[in-house]
Amino acid sequence: MNTYDTVMKLALERGFYFPSCEIYSDAHAGFWEYGPTGTSIKNKFLELWRRELLRRDDMIEIDGSQIMSKNVFVASGHLDNFTDPIIKCKDCGATFRADRYITEKIGKDIPELLPGSEIDKIIKKYNLKCPNCKGTFADSDRFSMMFKVEIGPSKEEAFLRPETCQTIFVDFPRIFKTMRGRLPLAVAQVGKSFRNEIAPRQSLLRLREFYQAEIEVFCNPHRLNDL
């Protein structure tokens, strides 16, 4: 057993964290539960974060919605750009993140923003095949990492936020007004974010649902020299 497996086994036994819905066969990867010990450690970290950053520097903290309207992510560019390159086997239908798969096979770093046509050329050049069935790959595509949800009986389109900063940016005008803010103004938030990872790995290091503790500092760009 390697070090990673040993640590995982110990964490499960000690109640730090464990897979979500693990008693059911259809449990999805990338979702984890914090057990009693893990929750205690997380709460102590948040207490330290609030004491040493928020209170010390007189920051404002909010707790925003995790589900946000489509236009938020149209404006931020996430709907068009928050994507990963994927390749899909024509025979068995298995899907892989293209840049990582190619890097593993040929030993060269592949940029995740590499155009699909270039990815297809590399696959053909090195004659890369599906690792599951040795089948051929279809042309590469882009996969949106946004979780889409439907609201109400009319099924209005909305999304789970991929970062906590979206809430801070959208709420800033009201925060600035109601709190009688003066620039520079720091707004903080701790909460959950969601990313529809193609193949989540390394337990808590790459998740589909995870916590973020984030701070955004707003200032007048014409007075940066005064800070």
C-alpha positions as CSV (number, residue, x, y, z in Angstrom):
1,M,0.0,0.0,0.0
2,N,1.5,3.4,-1.0
3,T,1.5,6.5,1.2
4,Y,-1.6,8.0,-0.5
5,D,-3.7,4.8,0.1
6,T,-2.4,4.6,3.7
7,V,-3.5,8.2,4.5
8,M,-6.9,7.6,2.8
9,K,-7.5,4.5,4.9
10,L,-6.5,6.3,8.1
11,A,-8.7,9.3,7.3
12,L,-11.7,7.0,6.7
13,E,-11.1,5.1,9.9
14,R,-10.7,8.3,12.0
15,G,-13.8,10.0,10.5
16,F,-12.0,12.9,8.8
17,Y,-13.9,12.4,5.5
18,F,-15.5,9.7,3.4
19,P,-17.3,9.3,0.0
20,S,-20.8,10.7,-0.3
21,C,-23.6,8.2,-0.7
22,E,-21.1,5.3,-0.3
23,I,-23.7,2.8,0.8
24,Y,-25.3,3.0,-2.7
25,S,-23.9,1.5,-5.9
26,D,-24.7,4.6,-8.0
27,A,-22.7,7.0,-5.9
28,H,-20.8,9.5,-8.0
29,A,-17.1,10.4,-7.8
30,G,-16.0,13.8,-6.7
31,F,-18.4,14.2,-3.7
32,W,-17.2,13.8,-0.2
33,E,-18.5,14.1,3.4
34,Y,-16.6,15.7,6.2
35,G,-16.9,13.4,9.3
36,P,-16.8,14.6,12.9
37,T,-13.1,15.1,13.0
38,G,-12.9,16.7,9.6
39,T,-15.7,19.1,10.4
40,S,-13.9,20.1,13.6
41,I,-10.7,20.8,11.7
42,K,-12.6,22.8,9.0
43,N,-14.4,24.9,11.6
44,K,-11.1,25.7,13.3
45,F,-9.6,26.8,10.0
46,L,-12.5,29.1,9.4
47,E,-12.2,30.6,12.9
48,L,-8.5,31.3,12.2
49,W,-9.3,32.7,8.8
50,R,-11.9,35.1,10.2
51,R,-9.8,36.2,13.1
52,E,-6.5,36.8,11.3
53,L,-7.9,38.2,8.1
54,L,-11.5,39.4,8.3
55,R,-11.6,41.0,11.8
56,R,-8.0,42.2,11.7
57,D,-8.5,44.1,8.5
58,D,-12.1,45.1,9.1
59,M,-13.5,43.1,6.1
60,I,-17.2,42.6,5.3
61,E,-18.5,39.0,5.1
62,I,-21.5,37.8,3.2
63,D,-23.2,34.4,2.6
64,G,-24.6,34.3,-0.9
65,S,-26.8,32.0,-2.9
66,Q,-25.2,28.9,-4.6
67,I,-27.7,28.9,-7.5
68,M,-27.5,32.0,-9.7
69,S,-29.2,33.2,-12.9
70,K,-27.8,32.4,-16.4
71,N,-27.0,36.0,-17.2
72,V,-24.5,36.1,-14.3
73,F,-22.4,33.6,-16.1
74,V,-23.0,35.1,-19.6
75,A,-21.6,38.3,-18.3
76,S,-18.6,36.6,-16.5
77,G,-17.8,34.6,-19.6
78,H,-18.1,31.2,-17.8
79,L,-20.8,29.8,-20.1
80,D,-18.5,30.2,-23.1
81,N,-15.0,29.7,-21.6
82,F,-15.4,27.5,-18.5
83,T,-14.8,24.3,-20.4
84,D,-12.3,21.4,-20.6
85,P,-11.3,19.5,-23.8
86,I,-12.6,16.0,-24.0
87,I,-12.3,13.0,-26.3
88,K,-14.8,10.2,-26.6
89,C,-14.3,6.6,-27.8
90,K,-16.4,5.7,-30.8
91,D,-16.8,2.1,-29.7
92,C,-17.4,2.0,-26.0
93,G,-18.3,5.6,-25.4
94,A,-15.7,6.2,-22.6
95,T,-14.8,9.9,-22.2
96,F,-11.5,11.3,-21.2
97,R,-10.1,14.8,-20.6
98,A,-8.0,15.3,-23.7
99,D,-5.1,17.3,-22.5
100,R,-4.3,15.0,-19.5
101,Y,-4.8,11.8,-21.4
102,I,-2.4,12.9,-24.2
103,T,0.1,14.2,-21.7
104,E,0.1,10.8,-19.9
105,K,0.6,8.9,-23.1
106,I,3.2,11.0,-24.9
107,G,5.0,12.6,-22.0
108,K,4.5,16.2,-23.2
109,D,2.5,19.0,-21.6
110,I,-0.6,19.8,-23.6
111,P,-2.3,23.2,-22.9
112,E,-5.9,22.8,-21.9
113,L,-6.8,25.7,-24.2
114,L,-5.2,24.0,-27.3
115,P,-7.7,24.2,-30.2
116,G,-9.6,21.0,-30.9
117,S,-8.1,20.7,-34.4
118,E,-4.6,20.6,-32.9
119,I,-5.7,18.0,-30.3
120,D,-7.1,15.8,-33.1
121,K,-3.8,16.1,-35.0
122,I,-1.8,14.9,-32.0
123,I,-4.1,11.9,-31.5
124,K,-3.7,10.9,-35.1
125,K,0.0,11.5,-35.1
126,Y,0.7,9.2,-32.1
127,N,-2.1,6.8,-33.0
128,L,-3.7,7.1,-29.6
129,K,-6.5,4.6,-28.8
130,C,-9.1,4.2,-26.0
131,P,-7.4,2.5,-23.0
132,N,-10.5,0.5,-22.2
133,C,-11.3,-1.1,-25.6
134,K,-8.5,0.0,-27.9
135,G,-11.2,1.8,-30.0
136,T,-10.6,5.0,-32.0
137,F,-11.6,8.5,-30.7
138,A,-14.1,10.8,-32.3
139,D,-13.1,14.4,-32.9
140,S,-12.4,16.3,-29.7
141,D,-15.0,18.6,-28.1
142,R,-15.3,21.1,-25.2
143,F,-17.1,20.1,-22.1
144,S,-18.8,22.7,-19.9
145,M,-17.9,22.4,-16.2
146,M,-21.0,24.3,-15.1
147,F,-23.8,22.4,-13.3
148,K,-27.1,23.5,-14.9
149,V,-30.3,23.4,-12.8
150,E,-34.0,24.0,-13.6
151,I,-36.1,26.3,-11.5
152,G,-39.8,25.9,-11.0
153,P,-42.4,24.3,-13.2
154,S,-41.4,26.4,-16.1
155,K,-37.9,25.0,-15.8
156,E,-36.1,28.3,-15.9
157,E,-32.4,27.8,-16.6
158,A,-29.9,28.6,-13.8
159,F,-26.5,27.3,-12.7
160,L,-24.6,26.3,-9.5
161,R,-21.8,28.8,-9.1
162,P,-18.3,27.5,-10.0
163,E,-16.7,30.1,-7.7
164,T,-17.8,32.1,-4.7
165,C,-16.6,35.4,-6.2
166,Q,-19.6,35.6,-8.5
167,T,-21.9,36.3,-5.6
168,I,-19.5,39.0,-4.2
169,F,-19.3,40.8,-7.6
170,V,-23.1,40.7,-8.2
171,D,-23.8,41.9,-4.6
172,F,-21.2,44.6,-4.4
173,P,-23.4,47.6,-5.4
174,R,-25.9,46.8,-2.6
175,I,-23.2,46.0,-0.1
176,F,-21.4,49.3,-0.8
177,K,-24.6,51.2,-0.4
178,T,-26.1,49.6,2.6
179,M,-22.8,49.4,4.5
180,R,-21.9,53.0,3.6
181,G,-18.7,51.6,2.2
182,R,-15.5,53.5,1.3
183,L,-12.9,52.3,-1.1
184,P,-10.8,50.2,-0.7
185,L,-13.4,47.8,0.6
186,A,-12.8,44.0,1.1
187,V,-15.7,41.6,0.9
188,A,-15.2,38.0,2.0
189,Q,-17.3,34.8,1.7
190,V,-16.9,31.2,2.6
191,G,-19.2,28.7,1.0
192,K,-19.6,25.9,-1.5
193,S,-18.8,26.0,-5.2
194,F,-19.5,23.4,-7.9
195,R,-17.5,22.3,-10.9
196,N,-18.6,19.4,-13.1
197,E,-15.1,17.8,-13.4
198,I,-14.7,15.2,-16.1
199,A,-12.7,12.8,-13.9
200,P,-12.2,14.0,-10.3
201,R,-9.1,12.6,-8.7
202,Q,-7.0,12.8,-5.5
203,S,-9.9,12.9,-3.1
204,L,-10.2,16.4,-1.6
205,L,-7.8,18.0,-4.0
206,R,-10.2,18.0,-7.0
207,L,-13.9,17.8,-6.3
208,R,-17.2,18.5,-7.9
209,E,-18.6,20.1,-4.8
210,F,-16.2,22.0,-2.5
211,Y,-15.7,24.8,-0.1
212,Q,-13.9,28.1,-0.9
213,A,-12.9,30.9,1.4
214,E,-12.4,33.9,-0.8
215,I,-11.7,37.6,-0.4
216,E,-12.3,40.3,-3.1
217,V,-10.8,43.8,-2.5
218,F,-12.5,46.7,-4.4
219,C,-10.5,49.9,-5.0
220,N,-10.4,52.9,-7.2
221,P,-8.0,52.1,-10.1
222,H,-7.1,55.8,-10.3
223,R,-5.9,55.9,-6.7
224,L,-3.8,52.8,-6.5
225,N,-0.7,54.8,-5.6
226,D,-2.5,56.0,-2.5
227,L,-2.8,52.5,-1.1
